[in-house]
Amino acid sequence: MRRTPRRLARLAGGANLALLVLFPLAWSAPLLRAGLLPIFGLDTISVLSGIAALARTDPLLAALVALFAIVAPLTKIVGRAAVDFGRASPRWLGPLHALGRLAMADIFLIALYIVVAKGGVGVGRIETGWGLYLLTGCVLASLALSQFPPRRG
């Protein structure tokens, strides 16, 4: 019975490391397919292309989106791996968990954008892409994995 928590911690540590591959894939995957949007002027919008388009029109907002969408989740994953492999103190888990909650902000912003566009504001047509689901899954998996105790070694 004692082996089960250790096995779960090992699986959680491996899943956390898998997010190092899945998050970058999600950042480049199509979140939206849009037509006639004045801000982006793109057919397919990903996190990376959206940040690049925002950087041309609103660099501060682009920096905030990059912080929430890229830096926060990546920092959380690397920090959690450092705790799991004994390179950082378990005291980091609290701040890392809080940082992971910030990563959910980009999902909210994308969802709000879709609602506004689909609500007939007259900006065109929007369809969600598979990358939105992948990104949402990565964020939720990261939040769920933070509930497991560290692997420790």
PyMOL commands that set and color helices and strands:
alter all, ss='L'
color gray80, all
select helices_A, chain A and resi 3-28+47-57+59-84+90-118+130-145
alter helices_A, ss='H'
color red, helices_A
select strands_A, chain A and resi 32-35+44-45+125-128
alter strands_A, ss='S'
color yellow, strands_A
deselect
rebuild
show_as cartoon
